[in-house]
Amino acid sequence: MKTLHLLSYLIFLNKFLGPDTDIKYTHTRKAFPPPSPLITVQSAFLSWLFFPSEL
């Protein structure tokens, strides 16, 4: 359940902070632009912060 919350939160982050992302593209990863380094770092930090036991 935690993973689902994290996933939806990261999609939310990508929606507003990502370069050119949209939620409708989550089903086809090929349509996704590569994530910006900021998003990757922030995702890693947030997953460590909120779910340290899952890493």
N, CA, C and O atoms as a Tripos MOL2 file, in Angstrom:
@<TRIPOS>MOLECULE
protein
  220   219    55     0     0
PROTEIN
NO_CHARGES

@<TRIPOS>ATOM
      1 N           0.8320   -1.2030    0.0000 N.3       1 MET1
      2 CA          0.0000    0.0000    0.0000 C.3       1 MET1
      3 C           0.8720    1.2600    0.0000 C.2       1 MET1
      4 O           0.5590    2.2540   -0.6550 O.2       1 MET1
      5 N           1.9690    1.1880    0.7510 N.am      2 LYS2
      6 CA          2.8790    2.3440    0.7710 C.3       2 LYS2
      7 C           3.4170    2.6430   -0.6210 C.2       2 LYS2
      8 O           3.5420    3.7990   -1.0250 O.2       2 LYS2
      9 N           3.7310    1.5730   -1.3410 N.am      3 THR3
     10 CA          4.2920    1.7540   -2.6810 C.3       3 THR3
     11 C           3.3050    2.4630   -3.5890 C.2       3 THR3
     12 O           3.6890    3.2990   -4.4080 O.2       3 THR3
     13 N           2.0320    2.1260   -3.4410 N.am      4 LEU4
     14 CA          1.0000    2.7670   -4.2540 C.3       4 LEU4
     15 C           0.9230    4.2590   -3.9480 C.2       4 LEU4
     16 O           0.8050    5.0810   -4.8570 O.2       4 LEU4
     17 N           0.9900    4.6040   -2.6650 N.am      5 HIS5
     18 CA          0.9630    6.0200   -2.2850 C.3       5 HIS5
     19 C           2.1780    6.7500   -2.8500 C.2       5 HIS5
     20 O           2.0630    7.8640   -3.3610 O.2       5 HIS5
     21 N           3.3330    6.1160   -2.7530 N.am      6 LEU6
     22 CA          4.5540    6.7320   -3.2700 C.3       6 LEU6
     23 C           4.4610    6.9340   -4.7720 C.2       6 LEU6
     24 O           4.8540    7.9750   -5.2990 O.2       6 LEU6
     25 N           3.9320    5.9170   -5.4600 N.am      7 LEU7
     26 CA          3.8120    5.9930   -6.9080 C.3       7 LEU7
     27 C           2.8980    7.1360   -7.3300 C.2       7 LEU7
     28 O           3.2240    7.8970   -8.2410 O.2       7 LEU7
     29 N           1.7610    7.2510   -6.6680 N.am      8 SER8
     30 CA          0.8260    8.3220   -7.0300 C.3       8 SER8
     31 C           1.4310    9.6890   -6.7150 C.2       8 SER8
     32 O           1.1960   10.6610   -7.4330 O.2       8 SER8
     33 N           2.2130    9.7550   -5.6350 N.am      9 TYR9
     34 CA          2.8540   11.0190   -5.2870 C.3       9 TYR9
     35 C           3.9120   11.4010   -6.3210 C.2       9 TYR9
     36 O           4.0480   12.5700   -6.6820 O.2       9 TYR9
     37 N           4.6560   10.4030   -6.7900 N.am     10 LEU10
     38 CA          5.6750   10.6890   -7.8000 C.3      10 LEU10
     39 C           5.0470   11.0880   -9.1230 C.2      10 LEU10
     40 O           5.5780   11.9440   -9.8300 O.2      10 LEU10
     41 N           3.9110   10.4700   -9.4650 N.am     11 ILE11
     42 CA          3.1960   10.8780  -10.6740 C.3      11 ILE11
     43 C           2.7310   12.3220  -10.5220 C.2      11 ILE11
     44 O           2.7950   13.1070  -11.4680 O.2      11 ILE11
     45 N           2.2630   12.6630   -9.3270 N.am     12 PHE12
     46 CA          1.8530   14.0360   -9.0370 C.3      12 PHE12
     47 C           3.0300   14.9920   -9.2110 C.2      12 PHE12
     48 O           2.8860   16.0580   -9.8100 O.2      12 PHE12
     49 N           4.1910   14.6100   -8.6860 N.am     13 LEU13
     50 CA          5.3870   15.4470   -8.8340 C.3      13 LEU13
     51 C           5.7600   15.6150  -10.3030 C.2      13 LEU13
     52 O           6.0500   16.7210  -10.7590 O.2      13 LEU13
     53 N           5.7500   14.5040  -11.0360 N.am     14 ASN14
     54 CA          6.0980   14.5710  -12.4570 C.3      14 ASN14
     55 C           5.1360   15.4630  -13.2140 C.2      14 ASN14
     56 O           5.5340   16.1780  -14.1340 O.2      14 ASN14
     57 N           3.8710   15.4210  -12.8300 N.am     15 LYS15
     58 CA          2.8380   16.2030  -13.5070 C.3      15 LYS15
     59 C           3.1600   17.6930  -13.4310 C.2      15 LYS15
     60 O           2.9890   18.4230  -14.4080 O.2      15 LYS15
     61 N           3.6300   18.1410  -12.2550 N.am     16 PHE16
     62 CA          3.8230   19.5790  -12.0640 C.3      16 PHE16
     63 C           5.2710   20.0250  -12.1960 C.2      16 PHE16
     64 O           5.5330   21.1960  -12.4740 O.2      16 PHE16
     65 N           6.2170   19.1100  -12.0020 N.am     17 LEU17
     66 CA          7.6220   19.5000  -12.0550 C.3      17 LEU17
     67 C           8.3620   18.9200  -13.2480 C.2      17 LEU17
     68 O           9.4350   19.4000  -13.6130 O.2      17 LEU17
     69 N           7.7860   17.8830  -13.8590 N.am     18 GLY18
     70 CA          8.4500   17.2350  -14.9860 C.3      18 GLY18
     71 C           8.4690   18.1300  -16.2090 C.2      18 GLY18
     72 O           7.6900   19.0790  -16.2950 O.2      18 GLY18
     73 N           9.3500   17.8410  -17.1600 N.am     19 PRO19
     74 CA          9.4930   18.6900  -18.3450 C.3      19 PRO19
     75 C           8.2560   18.6940  -19.2300 C.2      19 PRO19
     76 O           7.7500   19.7540  -19.6000 O.2      19 PRO19
     77 N           7.7720   17.5020  -19.5670 N.am     20 ASP20
     78 CA          6.6890   17.4590  -20.5450 C.3      20 ASP20
     79 C           5.8180   16.2290  -20.3010 C.2      20 ASP20
     80 O           5.4140   15.5460  -21.2420 O.2      20 ASP20
     81 N           5.5350   15.9560  -19.0360 N.am     21 THR21
     82 CA          4.8590   14.7090  -18.6970 C.3      21 THR21
     83 C           3.3660   14.9260  -18.5620 C.2      21 THR21
     84 O           2.8980   16.0430  -18.3390 O.2      21 THR21
     85 N           2.6400   13.8540  -18.7010 N.am     22 ASP22
     86 CA          1.1990   13.8890  -18.4910 C.3      22 ASP22
     87 C           0.7660   12.5340  -17.9600 C.2      22 ASP22
     88 O           1.3480   11.5080  -18.3120 O.2      22 ASP22
     89 N          -0.2520   12.5330  -17.1160 N.am     23 ILE23
     90 CA         -0.6630   11.2920  -16.4670 C.3      23 ILE23
     91 C          -1.1250   10.2600  -17.4970 C.2      23 ILE23
     92 O          -0.9790    9.0570  -17.2770 O.2      23 ILE23
     93 N          -1.6730   10.7180  -18.6030 N.am     24 LYS24
     94 CA         -2.1840    9.7670  -19.5980 C.3      24 LYS24
     95 C          -1.0660    8.9630  -20.2530 C.2      24 LYS24
     96 O          -1.3390    7.9540  -20.9030 O.2      24 LYS24
     97 N           0.1870    9.3900  -20.0960 N.am     25 TYR25
     98 CA          1.3070    8.6680  -20.6870 C.3      25 TYR25
     99 C           1.8990    7.6140  -19.7570 C.2      25 TYR25
    100 O           2.8380    6.9170  -20.1420 O.2      25 TYR25
    101 N           1.3720    7.4860  -18.5500 N.am     26 THR26
    102 CA          1.9790    6.5450  -17.6140 C.3      26 THR26
    103 C           1.8150    5.1080  -18.0710 C.2      26 THR26
    104 O           2.5990    4.2450  -17.6770 O.2      26 THR26
    105 N           0.8060    4.8290  -18.9000 N.am     27 HIS27
    106 CA          0.5860    3.4570  -19.3420 C.3      27 HIS27
    107 C           1.5790    3.0640  -20.4260 C.2      27 HIS27
    108 O           1.9220    1.8890  -20.5490 O.2      27 HIS27
    109 N           2.0400    4.0170  -21.2050 N.am     28 THR28
    110 CA          3.0400    3.7280  -22.2280 C.3      28 THR28
    111 C           4.3140    4.4770  -21.8710 C.2      28 THR28
    112 O           4.4460    5.6720  -22.1340 O.2      28 THR28
    113 N           5.2380    3.7610  -21.2730 N.am     29 ARG29
    114 CA          6.4600    4.4030  -20.7980 C.3      29 ARG29
    115 C           7.3020    4.9400  -21.9540 C.2      29 ARG29
    116 O           8.1300    5.8300  -21.7600 O.2      29 ARG29
    117 N           7.0960    4.4090  -23.1360 N.am     30 LYS30
    118 CA          7.8880    4.8660  -24.2810 C.3      30 LYS30
    119 C           7.5470    6.3100  -24.6440 C.2      30 LYS30
    120 O           8.3800    7.0360  -25.1870 O.2      30 LYS30
    121 N           6.3210    6.7180  -24.3420 N.am     31 ALA31
    122 CA          5.9160    8.0810  -24.6650 C.3      31 ALA31
    123 C           6.4560    9.0820  -23.6450 C.2      31 ALA31
    124 O           6.4200   10.2920  -23.8680 O.2      31 ALA31
    125 N           6.9540    8.5630  -22.5260 N.am     32 PHE32
    126 CA          7.4800    9.4370  -21.4790 C.3      32 PHE32
    127 C           8.8100   10.0390  -21.8990 C.2      32 PHE32
    128 O           9.6690    9.3120  -22.3990 O.2      32 PHE32
    129 N           9.0120   11.3220  -21.7170 N.am     33 PRO33
    130 CA         10.3560   11.8740  -21.8810 C.3      33 PRO33
    131 C          11.2280   11.4100  -20.7210 C.2      33 PRO33
    132 O          10.7000   11.0670  -19.6640 O.2      33 PRO33
    133 N          12.5320   11.3890  -20.8850 N.am     34 PRO34
    134 CA         13.3850   10.9920  -19.7650 C.3      34 PRO34
    135 C          13.2140   11.9600  -18.6010 C.2      34 PRO34
    136 O          13.1520   13.1710  -18.8140 O.2      34 PRO34
    137 N          13.1370   11.4510  -17.3750 N.am     35 PRO35
    138 CA         12.9360   12.3370  -16.2340 C.3      35 PRO35
    139 C          14.1380   13.2530  -16.0300 C.2      35 PRO35
    140 O          15.2820   12.8610  -16.2600 O.2      35 PRO35
    141 N          13.8630   14.4570  -15.6010 N.am     36 SER36
    142 CA         14.9530   15.3890  -15.3410 C.3      36 SER36
    143 C          15.7180   14.9310  -14.0990 C.2      36 SER36
    144 O          15.1490   14.2490  -13.2470 O.2      36 SER36
    145 N          16.9950   15.2930  -13.9830 N.am     37 PRO37
    146 CA         17.7870   14.8790  -12.8140 C.3      37 PRO37
    147 C          17.1550   15.3280  -11.5020 C.2      37 PRO37
    148 O          17.2380   14.6200  -10.4980 O.2      37 PRO37
    149 N          16.5270   16.4940  -11.5040 N.am     38 LEU38
    150 CA         15.8930   16.9940  -10.2910 C.3      38 LEU38
    151 C          14.8130   16.0410   -9.8150 C.2      38 LEU38
    152 O          14.7300   15.7340   -8.6250 O.2      38 LEU38
    153 N          13.9880   15.5730  -10.7380 N.am     39 ILE39
    154 CA         12.9140   14.6570  -10.3820 C.3      39 ILE39
    155 C          13.4910   13.3530   -9.8400 C.2      39 ILE39
    156 O          12.9860   12.8100   -8.8580 O.2      39 ILE39
    157 N          14.5410   12.8530  -10.4740 N.am     40 THR40
    158 CA         15.1390   11.5970  -10.0430 C.3      40 THR40
    159 C          15.7000   11.7190   -8.6390 C.2      40 THR40
    160 O          15.4750   10.8480   -7.7980 O.2      40 THR40
    161 N          16.4290   12.7930   -8.3820 N.am     41 VAL41
    162 CA         17.0100   13.0120   -7.0590 C.3      41 VAL41
    163 C          15.9140   13.1940   -6.0240 C.2      41 VAL41
    164 O          15.9850   12.6410   -4.9260 O.2      41 VAL41
    165 N          14.9000   13.9750   -6.3810 N.am     42 GLN42
    166 CA         13.8150   14.2310   -5.4500 C.3      42 GLN42
    167 C          13.0360   12.9530   -5.1540 C.2      42 GLN42
    168 O          12.6340   12.7200   -4.0140 O.2      42 GLN42
    169 N          12.8240   12.1300   -6.1700 N.am     43 SER43
    170 CA         12.1170   10.8740   -5.9760 C.3      43 SER43
    171 C          12.8960    9.9600   -5.0430 C.2      43 SER43
    172 O          12.3320    9.3580   -4.1290 O.2      43 SER43
    173 N          14.1980    9.8650   -5.2830 N.am     44 ALA44
    174 CA         15.0330    9.0160   -4.4390 C.3      44 ALA44
    175 C          15.0370    9.5260   -3.0030 C.2      44 ALA44
    176 O          14.9400    8.7410   -2.0590 O.2      44 ALA44
    177 N          15.1470   10.8340   -2.8430 N.am     45 PHE45
    178 CA         15.1570   11.4090   -1.5010 C.3      45 PHE45
    179 C          13.8320   11.1850   -0.7910 C.2      45 PHE45
    180 O          13.8040   10.8110    0.3820 O.2      45 PHE45
    181 N          12.7230   11.4170   -1.5120 N.am     46 LEU46
    182 CA         11.4100   11.2500   -0.8970 C.3      46 LEU46
    183 C          11.1470    9.7970   -0.5320 C.2      46 LEU46
    184 O          10.5840    9.5180    0.5270 O.2      46 LEU46
    185 N          11.5480    8.8700   -1.3950 N.am     47 SER47
    186 CA         11.3250    7.4640   -1.0810 C.3      47 SER47
    187 C          12.1730    7.0450    0.1210 C.2      47 SER47
    188 O          11.7400    6.2240    0.9300 O.2      47 SER47
    189 N          13.3840    7.6090    0.2420 N.am     48 TRP48
    190 CA         14.2110    7.3240    1.4180 C.3      48 TRP48
    191 C          13.5990    7.9550    2.6640 C.2      48 TRP48
    192 O          13.6140    7.3630    3.7430 O.2      48 TRP48
    193 N          13.0650    9.1550    2.5050 N.am     49 LEU49
    194 CA         12.5320    9.8930    3.6420 C.3      49 LEU49
    195 C          11.2840    9.2270    4.2120 C.2      49 LEU49
    196 O          11.1530    9.0640    5.4250 O.2      49 LEU49
    197 N          10.3640    8.8410    3.3180 N.am     50 PHE50
    198 CA          9.0780    8.3280    3.7820 C.3      50 PHE50
    199 C           9.0560    6.8140    3.9450 C.2      50 PHE50
    200 O           8.3290    6.2920    4.7920 O.2      50 PHE50
    201 N           9.8460    6.1030    3.1410 N.am     51 PHE51
    202 CA          9.8090    4.6410    3.1940 C.3      51 PHE51
    203 C          11.2190    4.0640    3.2820 C.2      51 PHE51
    204 O          11.6550    3.3600    2.3710 O.2      51 PHE51
    205 N          11.9400    4.3550    4.3730 N.am     52 PRO52
    206 CA         13.3170    3.8520    4.4660 C.3      52 PRO52
    207 C          13.3770    2.3270    4.5210 C.2      52 PRO52
    208 O          14.3710    1.7300    4.1050 O.2      52 PRO52
    209 N          12.3150    1.6910    5.0330 N.am     53 SER53
    210 CA         12.3440    0.2340    5.1780 C.3      53 SER53
    211 C          12.1990   -0.4800    3.8440 C.2      53 SER53
    212 O          12.5330   -1.6600    3.7390 O.2      53 SER53
    213 N          11.7050    0.2160    2.8210 N.am     54 GLU54
    214 CA         11.4560   -0.4420    1.5390 C.3      54 GLU54
    215 C          12.6500   -0.3610    0.5990 C.2      54 GLU54
    216 O          12.6160   -0.9370   -0.4890 O.2      54 GLU54
    217 N          13.7010    0.3410    0.9960 N.am     55 LEU55
    218 CA         14.8590    0.4730    0.1080 C.3      55 LEU55
    219 C          15.9530   -0.5090    0.5170 C.2      55 LEU55
    220 O          17.0110   -0.5510   -0.1110 O.2      55 LEU55
@<TRIPOS>BOND
     1     1     2 1
     2     2     3 1
     3     3     4 2
     4     3     5 am
     5     5     6 1
     6     6     7 1
     7     7     8 2
     8     7     9 am
     9     9    10 1
    10    10    11 1
    11    11    12 2
    12    11    13 am
    13    13    14 1
    14    14    15 1
    15    15    16 2
    16    15    17 am
    17    17    18 1
    18    18    19 1
    19    19    20 2
    20    19    21 am
    21    21    22 1
    22    22    23 1
    23    23    24 2
    24    23    25 am
    25    25    26 1
    26    26    27 1
    27    27    28 2
    28    27    29 am
    29    29    30 1
    30    30    31 1
    31    31    32 2
    32    31    33 am
    33    33    34 1
    34    34    35 1
    35    35    36 2
    36    35    37 am
    37    37    38 1
    38    38    39 1
    39    39    40 2
    40    39    41 am
    41    41    42 1
    42    42    43 1
    43    43    44 2
    44    43    45 am
    45    45    46 1
    46    46    47 1
    47    47    48 2
    48    47    49 am
    49    49    50 1
    50    50    51 1
    51    51    52 2
    52    51    53 am
    53    53    54 1
    54    54    55 1
    55    55    56 2
    56    55    57 am
    57    57    58 1
    58    58    59 1
    59    59    60 2
    60    59    61 am
    61    61    62 1
    62    62    63 1
    63    63    64 2
    64    63    65 am
    65    65    66 1
    66    66    67 1
    67    67    68 2
    68    67    69 am
    69    69    70 1
    70    70    71 1
    71    71    72 2
    72    71    73 am
    73    73    74 1
    74    74    75 1
    75    75    76 2
    76    75    77 am
    77    77    78 1
    78    78    79 1
    79    79    80 2
    80    79    81 am
    81    81    82 1
    82    82    83 1
    83    83    84 2
    84    83    85 am
    85    85    86 1
    86    86    87 1
    87    87    88 2
    88    87    89 am
    89    89    90 1
    90    90    91 1
    91    91    92 2
    92    91    93 am
    93    93    94 1
    94    94    95 1
    95    95    96 2
    96    95    97 am
    97    97    98 1
    98    98    99 1
    99    99   100 2
   100    99   101 am
   101   101   102 1
   102   102   103 1
   103   103   104 2
   104   103   105 am
   105   105   106 1
   106   106   107 1
   107   107   108 2
   108   107   109 am
   109   109   110 1
   110   110   111 1
   111   111   112 2
   112   111   113 am
   113   113   114 1
   114   114   115 1
   115   115   116 2
   116   115   117 am
   117   117   118 1
   118   118   119 1
   119   119   120 2
   120   119   121 am
   121   121   122 1
   122   122   123 1
   123   123   124 2
   124   123   125 am
   125   125   126 1
   126   126   127 1
   127   127   128 2
   128   127   129 am
   129   129   130 1
   130   130   131 1
   131   131   132 2
   132   131   133 am
   133   133   134 1
   134   134   135 1
   135   135   136 2
   136   135   137 am
   137   137   138 1
   138   138   139 1
   139   139   140 2
   140   139   141 am
   141   141   142 1
   142   142   143 1
   143   143   144 2
   144   143   145 am
   145   145   146 1
   146   146   147 1
   147   147   148 2
   148   147   149 am
   149   149   150 1
   150   150   151 1
   151   151   152 2
   152   151   153 am
   153   153   154 1
   154   154   155 1
   155   155   156 2
   156   155   157 am
   157   157   158 1
   158   158   159 1
   159   159   160 2
   160   159   161 am
   161   161   162 1
   162   162   163 1
   163   163   164 2
   164   163   165 am
   165   165   166 1
   166   166   167 1
   167   167   168 2
   168   167   169 am
   169   169   170 1
   170   170   171 1
   171   171   172 2
   172   171   173 am
   173   173   174 1
   174   174   175 1
   175   175   176 2
   176   175   177 am
   177   177   178 1
   178   178   179 1
   179   179   180 2
   180   179   181 am
   181   181   182 1
   182   182   183 1
   183   183   184 2
   184   183   185 am
   185   185   186 1
   186   186   187 1
   187   187   188 2
   188   187   189 am
   189   189   190 1
   190   190   191 1
   191   191   192 2
   192   191   193 am
   193   193   194 1
   194   194   195 1
   195   195   196 2
   196   195   197 am
   197   197   198 1
   198   198   199 1
   199   199   200 2
   200   199   201 am
   201   201   202 1
   202   202   203 1
   203   203   204 2
   204   203   205 am
   205   205   206 1
   206   206   207 1
   207   207   208 2
   208   207   209 am
   209   209   210 1
   210   210   211 1
   211   211   212 2
   212   211   213 am
   213   213   214 1
   214   214   215 1
   215   215   216 2
   216   215   217 am
   217   217   218 1
   218   218   219 1
   219   219   220 2
@<TRIPOS>SUBSTRUCTURE
     1 MET1         2 RESIDUE 1 A MET
     2 LYS2         6 RESIDUE 1 A LYS
     3 THR3        10 RESIDUE 1 A THR
     4 LEU4        14 RESIDUE 1 A LEU
     5 HIS5        18 RESIDUE 1 A HIS
     6 LEU6        22 RESIDUE 1 A LEU
     7 LEU7        26 RESIDUE 1 A LEU
     8 SER8        30 RESIDUE 1 A SER
     9 TYR9        34 RESIDUE 1 A TYR
    10 LEU10       38 RESIDUE 1 A LEU
    11 ILE11       42 RESIDUE 1 A ILE
    12 PHE12       46 RESIDUE 1 A PHE
    13 LEU13       50 RESIDUE 1 A LEU
    14 ASN14       54 RESIDUE 1 A ASN
    15 LYS15       58 RESIDUE 1 A LYS
    16 PHE16       62 RESIDUE 1 A PHE
    17 LEU17       66 RESIDUE 1 A LEU
    18 GLY18       70 RESIDUE 1 A GLY
    19 PRO19       74 RESIDUE 1 A PRO
    20 ASP20       78 RESIDUE 1 A ASP
    21 THR21       82 RESIDUE 1 A THR
    22 ASP22       86 RESIDUE 1 A ASP
    23 ILE23       90 RESIDUE 1 A ILE
    24 LYS24       94 RESIDUE 1 A LYS
    25 TYR25       98 RESIDUE 1 A TYR
    26 THR26      102 RESIDUE 1 A THR
    27 HIS27      106 RESIDUE 1 A HIS
    28 THR28      110 RESIDUE 1 A THR
    29 ARG29      114 RESIDUE 1 A ARG
    30 LYS30      118 RESIDUE 1 A LYS
    31 ALA31      122 RESIDUE 1 A ALA
    32 PHE32      126 RESIDUE 1 A PHE
    33 PRO33      130 RESIDUE 1 A PRO
    34 PRO34      134 RESIDUE 1 A PRO
    35 PRO35      138 RESIDUE 1 A PRO
    36 SER36      142 RESIDUE 1 A SER
    37 PRO37      146 RESIDUE 1 A PRO
    38 LEU38      150 RESIDUE 1 A LEU
    39 ILE39      154 RESIDUE 1 A ILE
    40 THR40      158 RESIDUE 1 A THR
    41 VAL41      162 RESIDUE 1 A VAL
    42 GLN42      166 RESIDUE 1 A GLN
    43 SER43      170 RESIDUE 1 A SER
    44 ALA44      174 RESIDUE 1 A ALA
    45 PHE45      178 RESIDUE 1 A PHE
    46 LEU46      182 RESIDUE 1 A LEU
    47 SER47      186 RESIDUE 1 A SER
    48 TRP48      190 RESIDUE 1 A TRP
    49 LEU49      194 RESIDUE 1 A LEU
    50 PHE50      198 RESIDUE 1 A PHE
    51 PHE51      202 RESIDUE 1 A PHE
    52 PRO52      206 RESIDUE 1 A PRO
    53 SER53      210 RESIDUE 1 A SER
    54 GLU54      214 RESIDUE 1 A GLU
    55 LEU55      218 RESIDUE 1 A LEU
